[in-house]
Amino acid sequence: MSAVSRRQFLAASAASLAAVAPLKAFPLDLPLGFQSYDVNRELGQDFEGACRTLAGYGYQLIDYVWLGRNNSVGPAVQAMTGKDVREAFDAAGLKCQNCHFSWVELHDDYAKTMEIAHALGLNSLVCQSLSSQTKSVDGWKWHADQLNQLGEKTKREGILAGYHNHPVEFTDIDGKVPFELLLQGTDPKLVQMQIDVGSVAVAGKDPIAWLEKYPDRYFSLHAKDVRDGKIGIAVGEGTLDWKKIFAAAKKAPLRNYVVETGARPDVVMDKLKQSVTFLRGLNG
């Protein structure tokens, strides 16, 4: 074997090992993703380069927040079509199973958003809440009804409708937990949840208890750590009991799990890299 061909063989072998090792190294037998909102600055500066860097850390998925209406990333990224974004992900070796869209995008611009969803190759999407309907019990019941209607439509597209929680969904209103109102008011065949365990903890609730209480209602999990009631740190730097969280999560029909740090832009890449190292160490 010539020196050149040997180098090519070793490079190909290393690439193959890198492609399969991360999945086996992590504590859930599922693809690991990162939440794109963490890296909006990096995506705005160099979309393709940021994706390649994060794939190099060991991430296999990007849990994407559609940037078509986000002025912070600049006109070039805003103008990217679903096909453009998919090509950038493919080039980096990232899959995109799930994308977050605004209420307007999934209601007023539904047809256009479905074109984007299919171009990305999604099997699920998350509908963000409508802030004007988050102040009362009736508002959250209205959300549940609306999510059911959306779920009926996206099911015909072959896409699961999902909902992602923030602390507000676990902040009691008139003695009720909004997240529970959503769970009780939505049809599990039409709507599933992406539970953000860090946001549950920030709101003063126990994420493990909620994973155990409704084990069949989660299609995805956001791994976000908390320390002193605050986010912005790597997974493993906080006080959440990740072994117990993942033990409970294994009972849910998860499709993936996703790191989100909420860290400052100047440290977020390091925090995302640290999170991979920590999760790899939890294997087994």
Steps between C-alpha positions, in 0.01 A plus 500: 500500500645838400550778755221703341251215489590402856429854619171495312408165656582620853308822449197310373520257791520782752204672341297180515582448867413860580166453331398199709681551831294791636171311483641211700671728750201695624262396782193458281501275196382795293649772283627801693420848375565861592248784510581752227375795707815467711717580197301760308800732503728232355243400239460863398875542461580173323203265465683210335811536717303497825318186394827325415657597832209367704487179301869465577424514871285187458151642445295310246187715483408865496178590677438801282310821566394642164688826442301645213351768726798554729664836432798422722656262248508735204333494160713222347394240757144631510478449126612134511231265373422164653707342224795729572491419871468128436801506269709674768397241757572212263844640419582512871367149563208619713143376485201721575203303632328788678458873446338773711264741324310803625125504547467725195709269283284199588169678471512804272774358275420129532550399134837676475611350830409150382716552193789583733422203726507255210815653355672452836378141519328545836309226681387741773464871561443722801239773510596794719232645724298814441600730785160671524347163597745407777352707784203289607371145537258562213789618284691178554188293429465702178861408416419131547204523263707685242783247526256216438379673184857560387589138577220376277639707212866407545413132543373504142842633403671213681635735767436486875389824667693574816523756776807613694474632855666798662471591870165670438330167430598385849403818681164444669196703396200483734637179646549336160824409324469617137709209373257255656209684338674449165563132569144439611348702218694359206459171317824299538448365148519856368722693741810400695733700721864595491579531869768750598610364836701809589202727451292269721761534774530878461125520564549310826357167383662155489569389141539136603152500653354639178683247286366221720146634524445521122755254354318458170473869409855601405654472156816695587694627800704817543798439727557835672678524833421738786704640787365737765178525299680626190599360160796590278728210589608173342308182567672350804598833656173540687305315765257290297530124549563391142521127572151507650370728224624268228371193685153658500539617140564146379133421574383767256466453122780749432628549147803703606640717774649844471755709690403858569711717731363853483862610537644838401620523139865536608498164682219302337718295264721388789189413704360293215830317463521435876146363494595235244797393713280470808229303322753265348629429851149405616480204263384189680 
